[in-house]
């Protein structure tokens, strides 16, 4: 079961020891006796290079050196709040019509209200988590140069393997930089070639980061493994194509240039040059055994979670516990109790009007009201029962206590590529109407279990249809904010949902909130950073 996962946590502290020892010597020009030697000794072992790569993947799942709490990677915030997927999901979902939270944890409600500030602790934690991941990737790349490997006598087949590992590390760094581009616009651009002496990094604007990520994804393609040929939970060429398509799909937002036609090139490669397939049961995608029940054949890239070996209060543990409360039975979700936090709004519920047979419609309504009178009351608003820590037979995940879950988080899956194709076609970037309709119907036949939800052609309001279909298919998977911005419906008055703008029926919000502020603490440390307009 999930062999990669067993390596992640146990190797984390070893890798960070290596990072700390080398960075202390380089940046402070000190010579802690034996520390540098220890790092070099670790890298003398050819097996360590794959093990340290596992730490980079673990950076998307774990939060510190012991988990689930204690010795966290990001200081100044509860460790569970600092987890990569949890942070990204909150930014992408709590700010939209798809999710709202009842808790009074610091400023968490500000996300849905669109009232966050540059001093927000969650904004700071997310910014630093992304930077931490980039820093680890950079250090791995510094430790795997040809010069380093020659000096250590690393030769033979392992050198070819390390070339692949380096490409994967560059992919993970590119993905984090994409998240920075999407969430914050600009930031420092640091690579393995940046100085390890103390310095204040220059600011790179959105266009500069965009160019870097696009070039990186082009450069690493040759060295990545062929689609569907790598170990589970590791990336391949298809993941790079998907990430590049995501970047280009949003180029109009990021850099003011329409790149939909370029995005379609890579979407077609994902769809036609791989063996990924649509799982026949939508709900299997979000179960505890989604690494073995066939769902994995739809996942182009997923973050591995394991109830025994990657314990965290973020990730899919958060997405399973937080939406359970009220009269919901926790054991049905394979957990020991709900956290009574996450629900959805009536605006999202309405996306399923007239679609009662759609299996993607997973609202828990007993004891819940459709409208939200009080954001802090869990039973105000329908709950969503999408994530369940049970397998296809209803058996609970590996953690018998019911605290932590086994559900892997799909970052990219084939269904998304289908919908991206349809959107590119509707926007005039190429493709064919019949293929676009075919992709919609493939997803709807899965959702309905038959052809009753099929369409014969795209409707006249095709863009709105695509946006709504993306919500139905991909809700609570971390796509909604980016989608709404791309369609011009996140801020302003073109789309209003309950409690947007901290008003029960919703209100327009200013366009500068299409990006988050760079944390004021980061600017205080590095005045070269440039704050986003409006903050």
N, C-alpha and C positions, 0 to 999 in steps of 0.2 A: 504493500500500500504506500503510495506517494513517497518513493524512495528519496527524491530530492529533498523533501521536507525534513527528513531525519538529519540532514547535514546542516540545515540553516542555522539553528539556534546554537548548537554546540560549537560551531566555528566562529560565531560572531565575535566573541571576546578575543579570540586569537588574532583575527584580522584587525580589530581596532587597536590591539596592542602594537601591531606592526605599524599602523598609521600614526599612532601617538609617538612611538619611538623615533621614526624617521622624521616626522614633522618637527619634533622638539629639537633634534640635532640641526636640521636645516634652518629653522626660523630663528632659533635663539642662539645658534652657534655655540652650544654647550656640548659637553662630552660626558653624559651620564655613563659611567663605566659599565660596559657590557650590554647596554641597551641596543646600540646599533648592531652589535654582533648578534644579538638575539633575533632581530629582524632579519638579518642576512641568513642566519641559520634556518629560520622558518622558510625562507624562499629558496633555500638550497634543495628542499624536497620537491621533486617534480610533481608530486600529487597535490601540493599545496596550492598550485595555480588554479585548479578546478575548485578546490575547497574555498578559496578566497572569492572566486567568482560567485559561489553560492551565497556569500555574504551580501553581494550587491543585489541579488534577487531578494534576499531576506530583508533588505532595506525597504522594500515595498510592503512587507508584512509585519515585521517585528518592530518594537519600539525602543529597545534598550538591550543591555547586556545580560539580563537574567529573565525578564518577562514573567508575568504580564505587567509588573510594576517594580520599580526600584532600579537605579542606575540607568535612567533613561537617556536617550541620545539628545533630546531637546530640552533645555532647562527652562524654568519659568512657567511651566504649565503642567497640569496633571498628565502623567505619561500616556494614559489612554486617549487623551485629547490630541496627542501629538502624532498618532499613527497615520501613515501616508494615505492609505485608501480612505480612512475615515475623514481626514481633512479635505481631501479632494472631493469626496462625495458631498460633504456639507456645503462646500463652495458651489458645487454644480447642481445640487438638488434643493437645499433649504432656501436658496435664493429665488426659487421658482414656484410655479403652481403645483408641482408634483409633491412637495414635502413641506411640512411645518412641524415644529417641535414644541412640546409643552414645558420643557424644563426651564429653570431659572439660572442655569449655570452661566455665571458671568454675563457676557454679551451675546449669547448664542441666538437669542430671538432677533437680534439686529439683522441677521442674515436674511430672514424672510421679509423683514420690514424695510430692507434697503437703507439702513441707517448706520452701517458700520463706519468706523473711523480708522485713522492711521495708527491709533494706539490700541486697537483691538487685539486682545491676547490670542485669539484664534487665527487672526490674520498673520500675526507674528510667528506663531507656531508653524503655520503652513509654509510661510516663506523660508523659515530656517530649516524645516524638514526637507524641502526641495534642495536648498543649498547644501545640506548635509549629504544628500544622496549624490549630488554632483561632485562634491569633494571626495567622497569615497571612490567614485568611478575614476576621477582624475588620479588619485593615488595608485589605484590598481594599474592604470595605464603607465604611470611613471615606473612602476616596479616590473613592468613586462616589456620594456624596450629591448631591442636587439643588443644594445650595449650592456644592459643589466644581465641579460640571459647569457651572453658570452662570458661575462666576468664570473658568473656562477657555474659555468660549464654545463648549462642546460642545452642539450643537443638531441638529435634524433627525432623520433615521431612526436614527442611532446612539443617540440617547437611549432609544428604544424597545428597542433591542438591549441596552443597558446595564441596563435594567430586568430583562430576562431573565437577564443575567449575574449580577446581584445575587441573584436568586432561586436560581440554581445555587450561588452561594457560600454562601448561607444553608443550602441543603441539605447541602453538604459539611461545614459547621460542625455542623449538626444530627446528621449521621452520626457525626462524631467525638465529640460529646457523648453520643450513644447508646452508643458504645464505652466512654466513661468511666463512664457509668451502669452498664453491664453488668459491666465489669471491676473498677471501683474504688468504685462506689456514689456517693459525693459528691466534690466538688472545688470549686475556684473557678469561679464563673460570670462570665466576662468577655465583653462584646459590643463592638460598634463604638461604643456609647455610654459605655463605661467610660473613666475618666480615662486620659489618656496621660502624666500626671505620675507620678512614682514613687509607688507605693502598695502596700500589702499587701492583696490582694483578700480579701473576706469568703468564708467557707466556705458552700457551698450543698449541702444534703443531697440524697439520692437523689430524694426527692419533688419538691423544687424544680427540680432538673435535668430530671426527667421532665416536669413541667408546662411548662417552657420549650421542650423539644424538641417536645412535642405541639402547642403553640401555634404554634411556628415552621412546622411542616409544614402546619398549617392555613392560616397566613397567606400562604405562598409559592405555594400551589397555583394561584391565579389567574394568577400571573405566569410560571409554568413553561410550557414548550411542551407541546402535546398529545402523547399517547402515540405513539411511533414516528415523530415528526416532526422530532426534533432530529438533529444530527450524531452519528455513532457515537462512543461513549465520553463523551458528555455526557448529563446526566440530563434527565428530563421528568416529567410528572405521575405516570406509572406508577411511577417510582422513588420519588417521595414517598409514594405510596399503599403501596408495599411496605415502606418504612422505617417508616411509621406503623403498619402491621399488625404488623411485628416488635416495635415498642415496646409495642403494646397486648397482643400475645400473651403478653408477659412481665410484664405489669402486676402480676399476683399476686405475683411474686417481687420486683419493684422497689418497689411501693408498697402491697402487701397488698390490692389490689382486682381482682376478676375482670373483665376487659375483653375476653373472648374474642368476645362478640357484636359489640362495636365493631370488633374486628380483622377479623371475617368480612365486615363491610361493605366494607372496603378490599381485602380479598383478592378478593372478587367483582368489584370494579372492575378490579383487575389482570387477572383472567382474562377477563372479558366485555367490557370496554371498550377493549381493545387488540388488536393483531394479532400478538402473540407466539405462537410455536408450538413444539411439542416436536420437536426434531431427531430424525429416525428412527434415528440411530446414536449411542448414548451415548458411545462412545469419541472421536467427533469433537469433543466439547465440550472436550477437554483436549489438543488438538494445536496445533502451531505456526501453523496457518492457521485457528484457530477464530474469526478475524474475518471470514473469507470463505467457509468451507466449509458454511455453513448454521447452524452453532452460534450465530452472532450473533443469529439470529432467536429464540432462546430466552433470551438474556441481556437482562434488564431493565436491569442496570447492570453493567459490567465495567471493571476497571482495565487500561489498555493497557500492554503490555510489548513491547519490541522489542530484539532482540539487538545492534543497531548503535546505537540512539539513546536507549535508557533502560537503560544498563548498570548493573547492581546485583547484589550477591551475595545479595540478598533476593528477595522476590517469587517468581515461578515459576521463576527460575533456581535458587533454593534448593530448591523443591519438585521439580525435575527432577534435579538433581545429588545432593542429599542422600540419596535413597532407593536410589541405585545403588551396588552394591558386591558383594563375594563373587564368584560366577561370572557375574554379569550382564555383558552386552556393552554398553558405553557407547554405541557407535555406533547401536545399536537405538533409543536414546533421543535421538539427534541431538546428543550432547554428546561432549566429548573425554575424559571420565573421571568416575567416580563419587566421591562424598565419603563413602560408607559410614557413614551416620548413621541415617537414619529407617527404622523398620520398624513393624510392628503387633503386637498381642498376640493370643493364642489366643482371648480373649473376643470380640474383633471378628471373627476368622475364623469363629467358631461361628455368627455371624449368617447365614452362607451355607450352613449344613448342609442337605443335601438340595436344594440349588439350584445344581447343577453347571453348568446351562445358562444361568445368569444372567451376562450380559456385564459386569455391574458388579463381578463377582468377578474381581479382577485381582491375584492373589497370585503372587509369584515364589517357588517353593519349592525349586528345585534347589540343593542344598548348604546349604539353610536348615533349621533345626529349628523346629517349631511352638512349643515352649515356650522360654522365655527363662531360661536358667540364669545367664548373666552379661550384665547390661545393656550392658556395654562391648564385647561381641563382636557385630559386625554380623550374623554368620550365625546368631545366636540370635534367632529370630523371623522370620516370613515378611516378605518385602519386598512393597511395593505398587508396581505399574507403571502408575499412573494418568496421570501427566503425562509427555508425550513431545514433544520438540522436533523433530518431523517433521510433514510435512503428510499429507494423506490418501493420497498416493502414496508415502510413505516418504522424501521428500526432506527433508534437514536444513534447519533454519531459516537465517535470513539471516547469522548470524555464522559464517563459514567456519571459524574457529578452534575453534568448539564450546564457547566459554566461557559465552555469554549466550544466553537463549532468547527466542522470539517469542510464547510462549503468553500470552494474556490471561487474567486472573483474574476469574471470574464472582462478583461480590458478591451479586447477586440474579438468580435465573433462574426461569423459569415452573414448572419441576418442583417447586421449593420451595413456590411458591404453591399448587400442587395439594395437596401434603402438609399445608400449613398449613390448607387448607380441611377436609381429612379430620379433622385434630386438633380443630378448632373444633367440627365436627359431633359427634365422639365425646364431647367435653366438654359437650355439651348447649347449644351456643351458637346453634344453627340449622342451616340447610342441609338436605339430604336424603340418605338412605342411598344411593339409587341414584346420585346425583351423586358422592358420596364413593367408592363402589365403582368408578365409571367412571374417576375420576382415578387411582386405584391401578392399575387395569388398563391405562390408557394408558401409564403408566410401565413396567409389567411387560411389556407387549407389546413395547415398545422393548428392554427388557433381555433378553428371551428370543428376540426375533425372530419370535414367534408367540404364540398364546393359551394355551400350556401352563402358564404361571405365573399365569393369571388366577384371581381369586377370585369367588365368587358372592355373598358377603356378608362383612361384617366379622366377625372371630372374637370369641368371648366376652371374651377379654383384649385388647380393641381398643386400649387405650392403649399396652400393651406392643408390640403389633403396629405401631402408628404409629411409636413410638420406634425400633424395629428397622428399619422401612422407611426412615425418615429416615437412619439410619446407612448402609444399603445404597446409597441413592441419592446422599447428600450427603457421604459420608465424605471427609476430607481437603480440605474446602472451607471450614473455619472455622466450623462450626455446633455441633459436638458438645458442648462444655462447656456452652453456654447451654441446649441441649436437655436434657442430663442434669440440670441444676439445675431446670429447669421441671418435669421429671417426678419430682423428688425423689430422684435416684439418683447425684448427683455425689459428695457426701460421705456420711458415715454408713455403715451396714452393709447398706442395701437392695440395693446392687449393688457387688460386689467384682470387680476384675480384676487380672491379674498385675502386681505391683510397685506397685500403689496402696498408699500408706503405707510404701513402702520395704521391703516384705516380698514374697518371691518369689511366693507365692500370693495376695497382696493382703491388706489389712486396712482396717478402718474409719478414716476421717479426720474431724476435727472440723468441725462445720457452719460455723464462722466462715470456713473456707476457700472458701465460696461466693463471697466477694469477695476481691480481692487487697488488700494493704496500700497505703496511700499511702506513697510513698518517704520514708524518714526524712529524707533530704537536703532534700526539698521542705518538710517540716514545720519543719526547722531554719531555713530561709529565711523561711517564713511560718507563724508559730505559730498563726495563725487557723485553719489546716487542722486537722481532727479525725480522728485515726487510727481506723481500723476496729477493731471489737471483736476481741480475740484477738491483736492484734499489738502 
